[in-house]
């Protein structure tokens, strides 16, 4: 599904920030519209964080949780000193971008839009970039314009950072079987010098496995943060086996 402010979904009204729990609310509303009682969730990157949050708020509804190069939450151990800065910049960012959006929207030729998109998403690649922009842009007379709400800004503006106590309690609520697929050249590529981030990510994976035990599997694959689009064969078999309960997931290297 396109979360609010993304793709073809509606944008928030003026003056309202985007927050992670808003997206969980949106998923729940879609589930209600479809009359689903229990289902599996697959999320990539930010979508995996939403899937994780949904899985501990509505644990009885999620059968299996599949996380593609992501983690289901962030711990506050490395980020506590930044929290007030994140909250402040989120508010300032909304004011700034609303002022920009009050002006005429930016319209570019398709090739210019693709070039700009790839510059800001360096691991995507041209073929996948074109696919993403099919849903991410709208054609107008002079070219194309982005559908994405510019108020979304930096992802940390919408995050919650959990304490160890909260994380432990929330994880214990998860009923789903969990599969984490990590790309060797994935998310850490964007922060190659941030050793603290790498350590925190591993800590969270270890923490999940210690709480969920055999219900949590972590599998590493070759590829980038967008391996599921660029080389889907590397993850398709792992996911299929997991969904069909064919034993422990194995990396398809």
Secondary structure per residue as TSV (DSSP state, phi and psi in degrees):
chain	resnum	aa	ss	phi	psi
A	1	X	-	360.0	149.9
A	2	X	-	-82.9	114.8
A	3	X	-	-67.3	161.7
A	4	X	T	-52.3	135.0
A	5	X	T	83.2	-3.3
A	6	X	S	-116.5	152.6
A	7	X	T	52.3	-125.4
A	8	X	T	-100.2	7.0
A	9	X	S	-82.7	158.9
A	10	X	-	-65.8	156.4
A	11	X	-	-93.2	157.7
A	12	X	-	-67.9	156.9
A	13	X	-	-67.8	161.0
A	14	X	T	-57.4	140.5
A	15	X	T	91.3	-6.2
A	16	X	-	-109.3	130.1
A	17	X	-	-80.4	163.8
A	18	X	-	-93.4	139.5
A	19	X	-	-137.3	151.9
A	20	X	H	-57.2	-40.2
A	21	X	H	-67.8	-24.1
A	22	X	H	-59.5	-41.4
A	23	X	H	-68.7	-37.5
A	24	X	H	-61.6	-40.9
A	25	X	H	-59.9	-41.6
A	26	X	H	-64.8	-42.1
A	27	X	H	-61.1	-43.6
A	28	X	H	-62.4	-37.4
A	29	X	H	-67.5	-38.8
A	30	X	H	-65.1	-43.3
A	31	X	H	-58.7	-42.5
A	32	X	H	-63.5	-41.0
A	33	X	H	-64.7	-32.5
A	34	X	H	-87.7	-6.7
A	35	X	T	59.2	37.0
A	36	X	-	-83.9	142.0
A	37	X	S	-106.5	-37.6
A	38	X	S	-149.7	137.6
A	39	X	E	-161.0	174.3
A	40	X	E	-105.1	153.1
A	41	X	E	-123.1	130.5
A	42	X	E	-122.6	126.3
A	43	X	E	-139.1	141.3
A	44	X	E	-108.2	134.1
A	45	X	T	55.3	-119.9
A	46	X	H	-58.9	-35.6
A	47	X	H	-61.6	-31.2
A	48	X	H	-69.1	-34.7
A	49	X	H	-65.0	-40.8
A	50	X	H	-64.7	-42.9
A	51	X	H	-61.5	-39.5
A	52	X	H	-64.2	-44.4
A	53	X	H	-64.6	-41.3
A	54	X	H	-60.8	-37.1
A	55	X	H	-70.6	-25.6
A	56	X	H	-99.6	-11.6
A	57	X	H	-85.8	-38.4
A	58	X	S	-122.2	60.5
A	59	X	G	-60.8	-31.3
A	60	X	G	-71.5	-11.4
A	61	X	G	-95.9	-19.8
A	62	X	E	-103.9	117.2
A	63	X	E	-81.3	-48.0
A	64	X	E	-140.4	141.0
A	65	X	E	-121.3	120.7
A	66	X	E	-115.7	120.9
A	67	X	E	-113.6	117.1
A	68	X	E	-97.1	109.4
A	69	X	S	47.8	54.3
A	70	X	-	-158.4	177.5
A	71	X	-	-132.0	155.7
A	72	X	S	-82.4	-8.4
A	73	X	-	-165.0	170.8
A	74	X	E	-119.2	135.5
A	75	X	E	-86.4	152.7
A	76	X	S	-87.5	-0.4
A	77	X	T	-60.8	-36.6
A	78	X	T	-97.9	-13.9
A	79	X	T	-115.4	-2.3
A	80	X	G	-53.8	-41.4
A	81	X	G	-67.6	-15.3
A	82	X	G	-97.1	-8.2
A	83	X	H	-59.6	-44.8
A	84	X	H	-67.1	-34.6
A	85	X	H	-63.6	-42.7
A	86	X	H	-60.8	-44.9
A	87	X	H	-64.1	-41.3
A	88	X	H	-65.9	-47.7
A	89	X	H	-68.6	-27.0
A	90	X	H	-64.0	-44.5
A	91	X	H	-66.9	-45.3
A	92	X	H	-64.6	-37.1
A	93	X	H	-63.9	-40.3
A	94	X	H	-62.0	-45.3
A	95	X	H	-60.9	-44.0
A	96	X	H	-65.0	-48.0
A	97	X	H	-73.7	-30.6
A	98	X	H	-64.9	-36.1
A	99	X	H	-64.6	-39.2
A	100	X	H	-66.8	-42.9
A	101	X	H	-71.8	-16.3
A	102	X	T	-69.6	-22.8
A	103	X	S	-82.5	179.5
A	104	X	-	-61.7	134.7
A	105	X	-	-63.0	150.2
A	106	X	-	-74.8	124.0
A	107	X	-	-116.7	128.7
A	108	X	B	-127.4	159.4
A	109	X	-	-67.4	149.9
A	110	X	H	-52.3	-41.4
A	111	X	H	-69.0	-33.3
A	112	X	H	-70.1	-39.5
A	113	X	H	-63.0	-43.0
A	114	X	H	-63.5	-42.8
A	115	X	H	-61.1	-43.9
A	116	X	H	-65.4	-41.4
A	117	X	H	-63.3	-44.4
A	118	X	H	-68.3	-31.6
A	119	X	H	-63.6	-36.8
A	120	X	H	-90.8	-7.3
A	121	X	S	-135.5	74.2
A	122	X	T	-67.8	-18.4
A	123	X	T	-94.7	-4.8
A	124	X	T	-67.9	-50.6
A	125	X	-	89.5	153.1
A	126	X	H	-62.8	-45.3
A	127	X	H	-61.7	-47.6
A	128	X	H	-69.2	-34.1
A	129	X	H	-60.2	-41.7
A	130	X	H	-63.2	-40.2
A	131	X	H	-63.4	-45.2
A	132	X	H	-65.1	-35.7
A	133	X	H	-76.4	-15.5
A	134	X	H	-60.7	-39.6
A	135	X	H	-96.4	-18.4
A	136	X	H	-91.5	-1.7
A	137	X	E	-135.1	161.0
A	138	X	E	-122.6	133.9
A	139	X	E	-77.6	133.5
A	140	X	E	-128.7	177.1
A	141	X	T	-58.9	-39.3
A	142	X	T	-89.5	-6.7
A	143	X	E	155.2	-126.1
A	144	X	E	-135.4	155.1
A	145	X	E	-133.2	147.6
A	146	X	E	-68.3	140.0
A	147	X	-	-83.6	-25.3
A	148	X	S	-64.6	133.8
A	149	X	-	-70.3	122.1
A	150	X	G	-67.9	-14.9
A	151	X	G	-70.2	-13.2
A	152	X	G	-59.7	-40.9
A	153	X	-	56.9	-145.5
A	154	X	-	-74.8	138.5
A	155	X	G	-61.1	-31.0
A	156	X	G	-65.6	-16.1
A	157	X	G	-67.1	-20.9
A	158	X	T	-106.0	-4.9
A	159	X	-	-79.4	154.7
A	160	X	-	-107.7	140.6
A	161	X	E	-109.1	120.8
A	162	X	E	-90.6	145.5
A	163	X	-	-75.3	164.9
A	164	X	H	-58.1	-39.9
A	165	X	H	-64.8	-43.8
A	166	X	H	-64.2	-46.3
A	167	X	H	-58.7	-43.3
A	168	X	H	-61.9	-45.8
A	169	X	H	-65.4	-46.0
A	170	X	H	-64.4	-43.6
A	171	X	H	-62.5	-37.1
A	172	X	H	-65.1	-20.2
A	173	X	H	-80.0	-20.1
A	174	X	-	-67.1	125.3
A	175	X	-	-98.5	-17.0
A	176	X	S	-71.8	154.7
A	177	X	E	-74.1	136.9
A	178	X	E	-120.3	131.0
A	179	X	E	-121.2	121.5
A	180	X	E	-109.9	119.4
A	181	X	E	-106.5	116.6
A	182	X	E	-106.5	133.7
A	183	X	E	-91.4	133.0
A	184	X	E	-62.5	-32.6
A	185	X	E	-112.7	39.4
A	186	X	S	-89.9	-127.4
A	187	X	G	-57.5	-34.3
A	188	X	G	-63.3	-18.4
A	189	X	G	-59.0	-33.5
A	190	X	G	-74.4	-20.3
A	191	X	G	-132.5	62.0
A	192	X	T	-63.5	-22.7
A	193	X	T	-102.5	2.9
A	194	X	-	-94.4	82.1
A	195	X	H	-64.9	-32.5
A	196	X	H	-61.2	-39.7
A	197	X	H	-64.0	-43.4
A	198	X	H	-61.6	-42.1
A	199	X	H	-66.0	-40.4
A	200	X	H	-64.5	-42.7
A	201	X	H	-59.6	-44.9
A	202	X	H	-66.1	-39.1
A	203	X	H	-58.4	-41.2
A	204	X	H	-68.0	-41.5
A	205	X	H	-61.1	-46.8
A	206	X	H	-62.3	-39.3
A	207	X	H	-63.4	-45.3
A	208	X	H	-58.9	-45.1
A	209	X	H	-65.8	-34.2
A	210	X	H	-69.9	-32.0
A	211	X	H	-83.9	-46.8
A	212	X	H	-88.4	-17.0
A	213	X	G	54.9	-123.9
A	214	X	G	-69.0	-9.6
A	215	X	G	-81.6	-2.2
A	216	X	E	-124.3	124.2
A	217	X	E	-118.8	140.3
A	218	X	E	-121.3	124.5
A	219	X	E	-126.3	132.2
A	220	X	E	-99.6	140.6
A	221	X	E	-132.1	157.0
A	222	X	E	-71.4	143.0
A	223	X	E	136.3	177.6
A	224	X	E	-94.2	-176.1
A	225	X	T	-59.5	-22.9
A	226	X	T	-110.2	31.6
A	227	X	H	-58.5	-32.2
A	228	X	H	-65.9	-22.8
A	229	X	H	-95.6	-41.6
A	230	X	H	-78.9	-37.5
A	231	X	-	-139.2	66.9
A	232	X	T	-59.1	-24.8
A	233	X	H	-62.9	-22.3
A	234	X	H	-73.0	-23.8
A	235	X	H	-115.2	-21.8
A	236	X	H	-59.9	-45.8
A	237	X	H	-65.7	-39.2
A	238	X	H	-62.6	-45.9
A	239	X	H	-66.7	-43.3
A	240	X	H	-59.8	-47.1
A	241	X	H	-60.9	-39.7
A	242	X	H	-64.4	-45.1
A	243	X	H	-68.0	-29.7
A	244	X	T	-95.1	8.6
A	245	X	T	56.8	48.5
A	246	X	-	-98.0	37.2
A	247	X	S	86.1	-173.8
A	248	X	S	-58.0	138.3
A	249	X	-	-68.6	142.1
A	250	X	-	-122.6	142.0
A	251	X	-	-67.7	135.6
A	252	X	-	-101.2	78.0
A	253	X	-	-87.1	360.0
